[in-house]
């Protein structure tokens, strides 16, 4: 059985990279959305994941959080 892990990220790229690497398994796929206002990008994360584009500005409680989640 495959497992999908959906991550919405906006800070702490080192912690994010550690999380993704710790989830590495043949049966796990990691899908990642990085907030457009984040100070890092997909290319700075050295781990296996599926990038979700386009990036949205996601402020707490705003509709774009839902939009990014649907895209995941």
mmJSON file of the N, C-alpha and C atoms, coordinates in Angstrom:
{"data_MODEL":{"atom_site":{
"group_PDB":["ATOM","ATOM","ATOM","ATOM","ATOM","ATOM","ATOM","ATOM","ATOM","ATOM","ATOM","ATOM","ATOM","ATOM","ATOM","ATOM","ATOM","ATOM","ATOM","ATOM","ATOM","ATOM","ATOM","ATOM","ATOM","ATOM","ATOM","ATOM","ATOM","ATOM","ATOM","ATOM","ATOM","ATOM","ATOM","ATOM","ATOM","ATOM","ATOM","ATOM","ATOM","ATOM","ATOM","ATOM","ATOM","ATOM","ATOM","ATOM","ATOM","ATOM","ATOM","ATOM","ATOM","ATOM","ATOM","ATOM","ATOM","ATOM","ATOM","ATOM","ATOM","ATOM","ATOM","ATOM","ATOM","ATOM","ATOM","ATOM","ATOM","ATOM","ATOM","ATOM","ATOM","ATOM","ATOM","ATOM","ATOM","ATOM","ATOM","ATOM","ATOM","ATOM","ATOM","ATOM","ATOM","ATOM","ATOM","ATOM","ATOM","ATOM","ATOM","ATOM","ATOM","ATOM","ATOM","ATOM","ATOM","ATOM","ATOM","ATOM","ATOM","ATOM","ATOM","ATOM","ATOM","ATOM","ATOM","ATOM","ATOM","ATOM","ATOM","ATOM","ATOM","ATOM","ATOM","ATOM","ATOM","ATOM","ATOM","ATOM","ATOM","ATOM","ATOM","ATOM","ATOM","ATOM","ATOM","ATOM","ATOM","ATOM","ATOM","ATOM","ATOM","ATOM","ATOM","ATOM","ATOM","ATOM","ATOM","ATOM","ATOM","ATOM","ATOM","ATOM","ATOM","ATOM","ATOM","ATOM","ATOM","ATOM","ATOM","ATOM","ATOM","ATOM","ATOM","ATOM","ATOM","ATOM","ATOM","ATOM","ATOM","ATOM","ATOM","ATOM","ATOM","ATOM","ATOM","ATOM","ATOM","ATOM","ATOM","ATOM","ATOM","ATOM","ATOM","ATOM","ATOM","ATOM","ATOM","ATOM","ATOM","ATOM","ATOM","ATOM","ATOM","ATOM","ATOM","ATOM","ATOM","ATOM","ATOM","ATOM","ATOM","ATOM","ATOM","ATOM","ATOM","ATOM","ATOM","ATOM","ATOM","ATOM","ATOM","ATOM","ATOM","ATOM","ATOM","ATOM","ATOM","ATOM","ATOM","ATOM","ATOM","ATOM","ATOM","ATOM"],
"id":[1,2,3,4,5,6,7,8,9,10,11,12,13,14,15,16,17,18,19,20,21,22,23,24,25,26,27,28,29,30,31,32,33,34,35,36,37,38,39,40,41,42,43,44,45,46,47,48,49,50,51,52,53,54,55,56,57,58,59,60,61,62,63,64,65,66,67,68,69,70,71,72,73,74,75,76,77,78,79,80,81,82,83,84,85,86,87,88,89,90,91,92,93,94,95,96,97,98,99,100,101,102,103,104,105,106,107,108,109,110,111,112,113,114,115,116,117,118,119,120,121,122,123,124,125,126,127,128,129,130,131,132,133,134,135,136,137,138,139,140,141,142,143,144,145,146,147,148,149,150,151,152,153,154,155,156,157,158,159,160,161,162,163,164,165,166,167,168,169,170,171,172,173,174,175,176,177,178,179,180,181,182,183,184,185,186,187,188,189,190,191,192,193,194,195,196,197,198,199,200,201,202,203,204,205,206,207,208,209,210,211,212,213,214,215,216],
"type_symbol":["N","C","C","N","C","C","N","C","C","N","C","C","N","C","C","N","C","C","N","C","C","N","C","C","N","C","C","N","C","C","N","C","C","N","C","C","N","C","C","N","C","C","N","C","C","N","C","C","N","C","C","N","C","C","N","C","C","N","C","C","N","C","C","N","C","C","N","C","C","N","C","C","N","C","C","N","C","C","N","C","C","N","C","C","N","C","C","N","C","C","N","C","C","N","C","C","N","C","C","N","C","C","N","C","C","N","C","C","N","C","C","N","C","C","N","C","C","N","C","C","N","C","C","N","C","C","N","C","C","N","C","C","N","C","C","N","C","C","N","C","C","N","C","C","N","C","C","N","C","C","N","C","C","N","C","C","N","C","C","N","C","C","N","C","C","N","C","C","N","C","C","N","C","C","N","C","C","N","C","C","N","C","C","N","C","C","N","C","C","N","C","C","N","C","C","N","C","C","N","C","C","N","C","C","N","C","C","N","C","C","N","C","C","N","C","C"],
"label_atom_id":["N","CA","C","N","CA","C","N","CA","C","N","CA","C","N","CA","C","N","CA","C","N","CA","C","N","CA","C","N","CA","C","N","CA","C","N","CA","C","N","CA","C","N","CA","C","N","CA","C","N","CA","C","N","CA","C","N","CA","C","N","CA","C","N","CA","C","N","CA","C","N","CA","C","N","CA","C","N","CA","C","N","CA","C","N","CA","C","N","CA","C","N","CA","C","N","CA","C","N","CA","C","N","CA","C","N","CA","C","N","CA","C","N","CA","C","N","CA","C","N","CA","C","N","CA","C","N","CA","C","N","CA","C","N","CA","C","N","CA","C","N","CA","C","N","CA","C","N","CA","C","N","CA","C","N","CA","C","N","CA","C","N","CA","C","N","CA","C","N","CA","C","N","CA","C","N","CA","C","N","CA","C","N","CA","C","N","CA","C","N","CA","C","N","CA","C","N","CA","C","N","CA","C","N","CA","C","N","CA","C","N","CA","C","N","CA","C","N","CA","C","N","CA","C","N","CA","C","N","CA","C","N","CA","C","N","CA","C","N","CA","C","N","CA","C","N","CA","C","N","CA","C"],
"label_alt_id":[null,null,null,null,null,null,null,null,null,null,null,null,null,null,null,null,null,null,null,null,null,null,null,null,null,null,null,null,null,null,null,null,null,null,null,null,null,null,null,null,null,null,null,null,null,null,null,null,null,null,null,null,null,null,null,null,null,null,null,null,null,null,null,null,null,null,null,null,null,null,null,null,null,null,null,null,null,null,null,null,null,null,null,null,null,null,null,null,null,null,null,null,null,null,null,null,null,null,null,null,null,null,null,null,null,null,null,null,null,null,null,null,null,null,null,null,null,null,null,null,null,null,null,null,null,null,null,null,null,null,null,null,null,null,null,null,null,null,null,null,null,null,null,null,null,null,null,null,null,null,null,null,null,null,null,null,null,null,null,null,null,null,null,null,null,null,null,null,null,null,null,null,null,null,null,null,null,null,null,null,null,null,null,null,null,null,null,null,null,null,null,null,null,null,null,null,null,null,null,null,null,null,null,null,null,null,null,null,null,null,null,null,null,null,null,null],
"label_comp_id":["UNK","UNK","UNK","UNK","UNK","UNK","UNK","UNK","UNK","UNK","UNK","UNK","UNK","UNK","UNK","UNK","UNK","UNK","UNK","UNK","UNK","UNK","UNK","UNK","UNK","UNK","UNK","UNK","UNK","UNK","UNK","UNK","UNK","UNK","UNK","UNK","UNK","UNK","UNK","UNK","UNK","UNK","UNK","UNK","UNK","UNK","UNK","UNK","UNK","UNK","UNK","UNK","UNK","UNK","UNK","UNK","UNK","UNK","UNK","UNK","UNK","UNK","UNK","UNK","UNK","UNK","UNK","UNK","UNK","UNK","UNK","UNK","UNK","UNK","UNK","UNK","UNK","UNK","UNK","UNK","UNK","UNK","UNK","UNK","UNK","UNK","UNK","UNK","UNK","UNK","UNK","UNK","UNK","UNK","UNK","UNK","UNK","UNK","UNK","UNK","UNK","UNK","UNK","UNK","UNK","UNK","UNK","UNK","UNK","UNK","UNK","UNK","UNK","UNK","UNK","UNK","UNK","UNK","UNK","UNK","UNK","UNK","UNK","UNK","UNK","UNK","UNK","UNK","UNK","UNK","UNK","UNK","UNK","UNK","UNK","UNK","UNK","UNK","UNK","UNK","UNK","UNK","UNK","UNK","UNK","UNK","UNK","UNK","UNK","UNK","UNK","UNK","UNK","UNK","UNK","UNK","UNK","UNK","UNK","UNK","UNK","UNK","UNK","UNK","UNK","UNK","UNK","UNK","UNK","UNK","UNK","UNK","UNK","UNK","UNK","UNK","UNK","UNK","UNK","UNK","UNK","UNK","UNK","UNK","UNK","UNK","UNK","UNK","UNK","UNK","UNK","UNK","UNK","UNK","UNK","UNK","UNK","UNK","UNK","UNK","UNK","UNK","UNK","UNK","UNK","UNK","UNK","UNK","UNK","UNK","UNK","UNK","UNK","UNK","UNK","UNK"],
"label_asym_id":["A","A","A","A","A","A","A","A","A","A","A","A","A","A","A","A","A","A","A","A","A","A","A","A","A","A","A","A","A","A","A","A","A","A","A","A","A","A","A","A","A","A","A","A","A","A","A","A","A","A","A","A","A","A","A","A","A","A","A","A","A","A","A","A","A","A","A","A","A","A","A","A","A","A","A","A","A","A","A","A","A","A","A","A","A","A","A","A","A","A","A","A","A","A","A","A","A","A","A","A","A","A","A","A","A","A","A","A","A","A","A","A","A","A","A","A","A","A","A","A","A","A","A","A","A","A","A","A","A","A","A","A","A","A","A","A","A","A","A","A","A","A","A","A","A","A","A","A","A","A","A","A","A","A","A","A","A","A","A","A","A","A","A","A","A","A","A","A","A","A","A","A","A","A","A","A","A","A","A","A","A","A","A","A","A","A","A","A","A","A","A","A","A","A","A","A","A","A","A","A","A","A","A","A","A","A","A","A","A","A","A","A","A","A","A","A"],
"label_entity_id":["1","1","1","1","1","1","1","1","1","1","1","1","1","1","1","1","1","1","1","1","1","1","1","1","1","1","1","1","1","1","1","1","1","1","1","1","1","1","1","1","1","1","1","1","1","1","1","1","1","1","1","1","1","1","1","1","1","1","1","1","1","1","1","1","1","1","1","1","1","1","1","1","1","1","1","1","1","1","1","1","1","1","1","1","1","1","1","1","1","1","1","1","1","1","1","1","1","1","1","1","1","1","1","1","1","1","1","1","1","1","1","1","1","1","1","1","1","1","1","1","1","1","1","1","1","1","1","1","1","1","1","1","1","1","1","1","1","1","1","1","1","1","1","1","1","1","1","1","1","1","1","1","1","1","1","1","1","1","1","1","1","1","1","1","1","1","1","1","1","1","1","1","1","1","1","1","1","1","1","1","1","1","1","1","1","1","1","1","1","1","1","1","1","1","1","1","1","1","1","1","1","1","1","1","1","1","1","1","1","1","1","1","1","1","1","1"],
"label_seq_id":[1,1,1,2,2,2,3,3,3,4,4,4,5,5,5,6,6,6,7,7,7,8,8,8,9,9,9,10,10,10,11,11,11,12,12,12,13,13,13,14,14,14,15,15,15,16,16,16,17,17,17,18,18,18,19,19,19,20,20,20,21,21,21,22,22,22,23,23,23,24,24,24,25,25,25,26,26,26,27,27,27,28,28,28,29,29,29,30,30,30,31,31,31,32,32,32,33,33,33,34,34,34,35,35,35,36,36,36,37,37,37,38,38,38,39,39,39,40,40,40,41,41,41,42,42,42,43,43,43,44,44,44,45,45,45,46,46,46,47,47,47,48,48,48,49,49,49,50,50,50,51,51,51,52,52,52,53,53,53,54,54,54,55,55,55,56,56,56,57,57,57,58,58,58,59,59,59,60,60,60,61,61,61,62,62,62,63,63,63,64,64,64,65,65,65,66,66,66,67,67,67,68,68,68,69,69,69,70,70,70,71,71,71,72,72,72],
"pdbx_PDB_ins_code":[null,null,null,null,null,null,null,null,null,null,null,null,null,null,null,null,null,null,null,null,null,null,null,null,null,null,null,null,null,null,null,null,null,null,null,null,null,null,null,null,null,null,null,null,null,null,null,null,null,null,null,null,null,null,null,null,null,null,null,null,null,null,null,null,null,null,null,null,null,null,null,null,null,null,null,null,null,null,null,null,null,null,null,null,null,null,null,null,null,null,null,null,null,null,null,null,null,null,null,null,null,null,null,null,null,null,null,null,null,null,null,null,null,null,null,null,null,null,null,null,null,null,null,null,null,null,null,null,null,null,null,null,null,null,null,null,null,null,null,null,null,null,null,null,null,null,null,null,null,null,null,null,null,null,null,null,null,null,null,null,null,null,null,null,null,null,null,null,null,null,null,null,null,null,null,null,null,null,null,null,null,null,null,null,null,null,null,null,null,null,null,null,null,null,null,null,null,null,null,null,null,null,null,null,null,null,null,null,null,null,null,null,null,null,null,null],
"Cartn_x":[0.841,0.0,0.888,0.613,1.347,0.776,1.665,1.267,1.712,0.824,1.147,1.25,2.344,2.526,2.467,1.538,1.324,1.871,2.785,3.424,3.246,2.732,2.688,3.781,4.777,5.924,6.102,6.623,6.903,8.163,8.752,9.993,10.741,11.909,12.75,13.124,13.851,14.204,15.046,15.904,16.722,15.843,14.89,13.969,13.085,12.658,11.85,12.625,13.878,14.719,14.901,15.123,15.266,13.984,12.835,11.552,11.376,11.629,11.455,12.393,13.641,14.608,14.207,13.624,13.221,11.993,11.25,10.073,10.412,11.676,12.083,11.805,11.001,10.628,10.031,10.142,9.603,8.099,7.398,5.939,5.434,6.343,5.949,6.327,5.359,5.602,5.339,6.282,6.149,5.831,4.736,4.313,4.487,5.141,5.545,5.084,4.45,4.126,4.899,5.72,6.449,5.762,5.42,4.755,5.57,4.886,5.564,6.365,5.986,6.719,7.874,8.109,9.209,10.547,11.54,12.866,13.757,13.159,13.898,13.042,13.641,12.921,13.057,12.375,12.443,13.881,14.649,16.014,16.948,16.59,17.445,17.218,16.19,15.89,16.53,17.472,18.184,17.583,16.378,15.671,14.702,14.17,13.24,11.814,11.191,9.811,9.234,7.928,7.248,6.849,7.402,7.033,5.641,4.91,3.574,3.632,3.251,3.248,1.847,1.394,2.114,2.176,3.088,3.188,2.204,1.595,0.664,1.186,0.799,1.023,-0.041,0.368,-0.579,-0.488,-1.42,-1.477,-2.5,-2.305,-3.118,-4.609,-5.386,-6.826,-7.305,-6.387,-6.778,-7.152,-7.886,-8.335,-7.173,-6.064,-4.935,-4.356,-4.543,-4.112,-4.943,-6.236,-7.121,-6.761,-6.491,-6.112,-4.838,-3.83,-2.574,-2.806,-3.678,-3.997,-4.687,-5.615,-6.273,-5.28,-4.324,-3.299,-2.422,-2.199,-1.421,-2.16],
"Cartn_y":[-1.175,0.0,1.241,2.171,3.434,4.43,5.24,6.297,7.626,8.608,9.957,10.873,11.607,12.59,13.957,14.795,16.122,17.163,18.008,19.0,20.392,21.307,22.733,23.374,23.992,24.532,26.015,26.729,28.149,28.611,27.752,28.124,26.86,27.039,25.95,24.907,25.318,24.372,23.189,23.398,22.295,21.241,21.689,20.782,20.063,20.77,20.195,19.096,19.382,18.398,17.154,17.351,16.229,15.39,16.045,15.347,14.503,15.102,14.379,13.186,13.375,12.265,11.157,11.517,10.498,9.713,10.262,9.576,8.705,8.699,7.965,6.47,5.964,4.549,4.275,3.039,2.684,2.911,2.802,2.908,4.296,5.274,6.624,7.632,8.435,9.564,10.854,11.788,13.071,14.141,14.867,15.967,17.255,18.23,19.434,20.704,21.59,22.943,23.905,24.744,25.768,27.1,27.781,29.079,30.032,30.801,31.73,32.784,33.082,34.084,33.479,32.174,31.528,32.047,32.03,32.526,31.422,30.314,29.225,28.651,27.811,27.263,25.742,25.136,23.679,23.221,23.987,23.58,23.552,24.219,24.218,23.002,22.217,21.018,19.811,19.183,18.035,16.736,16.462,15.237,14.903,13.67,13.253,13.661,14.442,14.857,15.224,15.372,15.822,17.277,18.212,19.622,19.905,20.761,21.161,22.624,22.839,24.186,24.497,25.707,26.92,27.108,27.957,28.316,29.447,29.392,30.444,31.15,32.422,33.114,32.589,31.955,31.339,32.013,32.881,33.467,32.688,32.65,31.839,32.134,31.083,31.21,31.699,31.959,32.459,31.303,31.621,30.599,29.914,30.607,30.007,28.783,28.703,27.497,26.312,26.524,25.478,25.146,26.149,25.959,25.123,25.443,24.69,23.254,23.066,21.718,20.915,21.522,20.829,20.446,21.323,21.02,19.847,19.744,18.601,17.327],
"Cartn_z":[0.0,0.0,0.0,-0.898,-0.969,0.034,0.581,1.513,0.926,0.932,0.467,1.675,1.765,2.823,2.162,2.619,2.045,3.007,2.527,3.399,2.815,3.635,3.321,4.169,3.535,4.277,4.0,5.022,4.837,5.553,6.401,7.091,7.507,8.067,8.585,7.526,6.484,5.422,5.901,6.899,7.414,8.093,8.872,9.547,8.524,7.499,6.437,5.707,5.387,4.712,5.58,6.868,7.802,7.837,7.882,7.901,6.64,5.489,4.229,4.146,4.56,4.536,5.502,6.632,7.609,7.138,6.195,5.65,4.445,4.034,2.833,2.973,2.049,2.012,0.64,0.165,-1.151,-1.259,-0.158,-0.161,0.233,0.343,0.764,-0.312,-0.714,-1.618,-0.847,-0.922,-0.238,-1.277,-1.062,-1.922,-1.135,-1.75,-1.018,-1.715,-0.943,-1.405,-0.517,-1.142,-0.398,-0.65,0.436,0.362,-0.511,-1.321,-2.226,-1.475,-0.245,0.538,1.338,1.218,1.947,1.433,2.313,1.964,1.396,0.969,0.348,-0.77,-1.598,-2.748,-2.787,-3.75,-3.904,-4.129,-4.884,-5.223,-4.021,-2.935,-1.751,-0.855,-1.125,-0.337,-1.017,-0.322,-0.881,-0.368,-0.813,-0.447,-1.577,-1.571,-2.618,-2.272,-3.166,-2.987,-4.343,-4.387,-5.597,-5.37,-6.148,-5.959,-6.505,-5.818,-6.239,-6.69,-7.933,-8.492,-8.995,-9.018,-8.653,-7.141,-6.73,-5.315,-5.034,-3.867,-3.466,-2.218,-2.069,-0.8,0.158,1.225,2.159,3.523,3.803,5.147,5.967,7.248,8.145,7.959,7.707,7.571,6.214,5.297,3.976,3.051,1.999,1.059,0.345,0.142,-0.564,0.163,1.46,2.187,1.699,1.554,1.035,-0.404,-1.183,-2.582,-2.707,-1.909,-1.928,-1.483,-0.493,-0.009,-1.103,-1.812,-2.923,-4.006,-4.293,-5.305,-4.878,-3.565,-3.064,-3.362],
"occupancy":[1.0,1.0,1.0,1.0,1.0,1.0,1.0,1.0,1.0,1.0,1.0,1.0,1.0,1.0,1.0,1.0,1.0,1.0,1.0,1.0,1.0,1.0,1.0,1.0,1.0,1.0,1.0,1.0,1.0,1.0,1.0,1.0,1.0,1.0,1.0,1.0,1.0,1.0,1.0,1.0,1.0,1.0,1.0,1.0,1.0,1.0,1.0,1.0,1.0,1.0,1.0,1.0,1.0,1.0,1.0,1.0,1.0,1.0,1.0,1.0,1.0,1.0,1.0,1.0,1.0,1.0,1.0,1.0,1.0,1.0,1.0,1.0,1.0,1.0,1.0,1.0,1.0,1.0,1.0,1.0,1.0,1.0,1.0,1.0,1.0,1.0,1.0,1.0,1.0,1.0,1.0,1.0,1.0,1.0,1.0,1.0,1.0,1.0,1.0,1.0,1.0,1.0,1.0,1.0,1.0,1.0,1.0,1.0,1.0,1.0,1.0,1.0,1.0,1.0,1.0,1.0,1.0,1.0,1.0,1.0,1.0,1.0,1.0,1.0,1.0,1.0,1.0,1.0,1.0,1.0,1.0,1.0,1.0,1.0,1.0,1.0,1.0,1.0,1.0,1.0,1.0,1.0,1.0,1.0,1.0,1.0,1.0,1.0,1.0,1.0,1.0,1.0,1.0,1.0,1.0,1.0,1.0,1.0,1.0,1.0,1.0,1.0,1.0,1.0,1.0,1.0,1.0,1.0,1.0,1.0,1.0,1.0,1.0,1.0,1.0,1.0,1.0,1.0,1.0,1.0,1.0,1.0,1.0,1.0,1.0,1.0,1.0,1.0,1.0,1.0,1.0,1.0,1.0,1.0,1.0,1.0,1.0,1.0,1.0,1.0,1.0,1.0,1.0,1.0,1.0,1.0,1.0,1.0,1.0,1.0,1.0,1.0,1.0,1.0,1.0,1.0],
"B_iso_or_equiv":[0.0,0.0,0.0,0.0,0.0,0.0,0.0,0.0,0.0,0.0,0.0,0.0,0.0,0.0,0.0,0.0,0.0,0.0,0.0,0.0,0.0,0.0,0.0,0.0,0.0,0.0,0.0,0.0,0.0,0.0,0.0,0.0,0.0,0.0,0.0,0.0,0.0,0.0,0.0,0.0,0.0,0.0,0.0,0.0,0.0,0.0,0.0,0.0,0.0,0.0,0.0,0.0,0.0,0.0,0.0,0.0,0.0,0.0,0.0,0.0,0.0,0.0,0.0,0.0,0.0,0.0,0.0,0.0,0.0,0.0,0.0,0.0,0.0,0.0,0.0,0.0,0.0,0.0,0.0,0.0,0.0,0.0,0.0,0.0,0.0,0.0,0.0,0.0,0.0,0.0,0.0,0.0,0.0,0.0,0.0,0.0,0.0,0.0,0.0,0.0,0.0,0.0,0.0,0.0,0.0,0.0,0.0,0.0,0.0,0.0,0.0,0.0,0.0,0.0,0.0,0.0,0.0,0.0,0.0,0.0,0.0,0.0,0.0,0.0,0.0,0.0,0.0,0.0,0.0,0.0,0.0,0.0,0.0,0.0,0.0,0.0,0.0,0.0,0.0,0.0,0.0,0.0,0.0,0.0,0.0,0.0,0.0,0.0,0.0,0.0,0.0,0.0,0.0,0.0,0.0,0.0,0.0,0.0,0.0,0.0,0.0,0.0,0.0,0.0,0.0,0.0,0.0,0.0,0.0,0.0,0.0,0.0,0.0,0.0,0.0,0.0,0.0,0.0,0.0,0.0,0.0,0.0,0.0,0.0,0.0,0.0,0.0,0.0,0.0,0.0,0.0,0.0,0.0,0.0,0.0,0.0,0.0,0.0,0.0,0.0,0.0,0.0,0.0,0.0,0.0,0.0,0.0,0.0,0.0,0.0,0.0,0.0,0.0,0.0,0.0,0.0],
"pdbx_formal_charge":[null,null,null,null,null,null,null,null,null,null,null,null,null,null,null,null,null,null,null,null,null,null,null,null,null,null,null,null,null,null,null,null,null,null,null,null,null,null,null,null,null,null,null,null,null,null,null,null,null,null,null,null,null,null,null,null,null,null,null,null,null,null,null,null,null,null,null,null,null,null,null,null,null,null,null,null,null,null,null,null,null,null,null,null,null,null,null,null,null,null,null,null,null,null,null,null,null,null,null,null,null,null,null,null,null,null,null,null,null,null,null,null,null,null,null,null,null,null,null,null,null,null,null,null,null,null,null,null,null,null,null,null,null,null,null,null,null,null,null,null,null,null,null,null,null,null,null,null,null,null,null,null,null,null,null,null,null,null,null,null,null,null,null,null,null,null,null,null,null,null,null,null,null,null,null,null,null,null,null,null,null,null,null,null,null,null,null,null,null,null,null,null,null,null,null,null,null,null,null,null,null,null,null,null,null,null,null,null,null,null,null,null,null,null,null,null],
"auth_seq_id":[1,1,1,2,2,2,3,3,3,4,4,4,5,5,5,6,6,6,7,7,7,8,8,8,9,9,9,10,10,10,11,11,11,12,12,12,13,13,13,14,14,14,15,15,15,16,16,16,17,17,17,18,18,18,19,19,19,20,20,20,21,21,21,22,22,22,23,23,23,24,24,24,25,25,25,26,26,26,27,27,27,28,28,28,29,29,29,30,30,30,31,31,31,32,32,32,33,33,33,34,34,34,35,35,35,36,36,36,37,37,37,38,38,38,39,39,39,40,40,40,41,41,41,42,42,42,43,43,43,44,44,44,45,45,45,46,46,46,47,47,47,48,48,48,49,49,49,50,50,50,51,51,51,52,52,52,53,53,53,54,54,54,55,55,55,56,56,56,57,57,57,58,58,58,59,59,59,60,60,60,61,61,61,62,62,62,63,63,63,64,64,64,65,65,65,66,66,66,67,67,67,68,68,68,69,69,69,70,70,70,71,71,71,72,72,72],
"auth_comp_id":["UNK","UNK","UNK","UNK","UNK","UNK","UNK","UNK","UNK","UNK","UNK","UNK","UNK","UNK","UNK","UNK","UNK","UNK","UNK","UNK","UNK","UNK","UNK","UNK","UNK","UNK","UNK","UNK","UNK","UNK","UNK","UNK","UNK","UNK","UNK","UNK","UNK","UNK","UNK","UNK","UNK","UNK","UNK","UNK","UNK","UNK","UNK","UNK","UNK","UNK","UNK","UNK","UNK","UNK","UNK","UNK","UNK","UNK","UNK","UNK","UNK","UNK","UNK","UNK","UNK","UNK","UNK","UNK","UNK","UNK","UNK","UNK","UNK","UNK","UNK","UNK","UNK","UNK","UNK","UNK","UNK","UNK","UNK","UNK","UNK","UNK","UNK","UNK","UNK","UNK","UNK","UNK","UNK","UNK","UNK","UNK","UNK","UNK","UNK","UNK","UNK","UNK","UNK","UNK","UNK","UNK","UNK","UNK","UNK","UNK","UNK","UNK","UNK","UNK","UNK","UNK","UNK","UNK","UNK","UNK","UNK","UNK","UNK","UNK","UNK","UNK","UNK","UNK","UNK","UNK","UNK","UNK","UNK","UNK","UNK","UNK","UNK","UNK","UNK","UNK","UNK","UNK","UNK","UNK","UNK","UNK","UNK","UNK","UNK","UNK","UNK","UNK","UNK","UNK","UNK","UNK","UNK","UNK","UNK","UNK","UNK","UNK","UNK","UNK","UNK","UNK","UNK","UNK","UNK","UNK","UNK","UNK","UNK","UNK","UNK","UNK","UNK","UNK","UNK","UNK","UNK","UNK","UNK","UNK","UNK","UNK","UNK","UNK","UNK","UNK","UNK","UNK","UNK","UNK","UNK","UNK","UNK","UNK","UNK","UNK","UNK","UNK","UNK","UNK","UNK","UNK","UNK","UNK","UNK","UNK","UNK","UNK","UNK","UNK","UNK","UNK"],
"auth_asym_id":["A","A","A","A","A","A","A","A","A","A","A","A","A","A","A","A","A","A","A","A","A","A","A","A","A","A","A","A","A","A","A","A","A","A","A","A","A","A","A","A","A","A","A","A","A","A","A","A","A","A","A","A","A","A","A","A","A","A","A","A","A","A","A","A","A","A","A","A","A","A","A","A","A","A","A","A","A","A","A","A","A","A","A","A","A","A","A","A","A","A","A","A","A","A","A","A","A","A","A","A","A","A","A","A","A","A","A","A","A","A","A","A","A","A","A","A","A","A","A","A","A","A","A","A","A","A","A","A","A","A","A","A","A","A","A","A","A","A","A","A","A","A","A","A","A","A","A","A","A","A","A","A","A","A","A","A","A","A","A","A","A","A","A","A","A","A","A","A","A","A","A","A","A","A","A","A","A","A","A","A","A","A","A","A","A","A","A","A","A","A","A","A","A","A","A","A","A","A","A","A","A","A","A","A","A","A","A","A","A","A","A","A","A","A","A","A"],
"auth_atom_id":["N","CA","C","N","CA","C","N","CA","C","N","CA","C","N","CA","C","N","CA","C","N","CA","C","N","CA","C","N","CA","C","N","CA","C","N","CA","C","N","CA","C","N","CA","C","N","CA","C","N","CA","C","N","CA","C","N","CA","C","N","CA","C","N","CA","C","N","CA","C","N","CA","C","N","CA","C","N","CA","C","N","CA","C","N","CA","C","N","CA","C","N","CA","C","N","CA","C","N","CA","C","N","CA","C","N","CA","C","N","CA","C","N","CA","C","N","CA","C","N","CA","C","N","CA","C","N","CA","C","N","CA","C","N","CA","C","N","CA","C","N","CA","C","N","CA","C","N","CA","C","N","CA","C","N","CA","C","N","CA","C","N","CA","C","N","CA","C","N","CA","C","N","CA","C","N","CA","C","N","CA","C","N","CA","C","N","CA","C","N","CA","C","N","CA","C","N","CA","C","N","CA","C","N","CA","C","N","CA","C","N","CA","C","N","CA","C","N","CA","C","N","CA","C","N","CA","C","N","CA","C","N","CA","C","N","CA","C","N","CA","C","N","CA","C","N","CA","C","N","CA","C"],
"pdbx_PDB_model_num":[1,1,1,1,1,1,1,1,1,1,1,1,1,1,1,1,1,1,1,1,1,1,1,1,1,1,1,1,1,1,1,1,1,1,1,1,1,1,1,1,1,1,1,1,1,1,1,1,1,1,1,1,1,1,1,1,1,1,1,1,1,1,1,1,1,1,1,1,1,1,1,1,1,1,1,1,1,1,1,1,1,1,1,1,1,1,1,1,1,1,1,1,1,1,1,1,1,1,1,1,1,1,1,1,1,1,1,1,1,1,1,1,1,1,1,1,1,1,1,1,1,1,1,1,1,1,1,1,1,1,1,1,1,1,1,1,1,1,1,1,1,1,1,1,1,1,1,1,1,1,1,1,1,1,1,1,1,1,1,1,1,1,1,1,1,1,1,1,1,1,1,1,1,1,1,1,1,1,1,1,1,1,1,1,1,1,1,1,1,1,1,1,1,1,1,1,1,1,1,1,1,1,1,1,1,1,1,1,1,1,1,1,1,1,1,1]
}}}
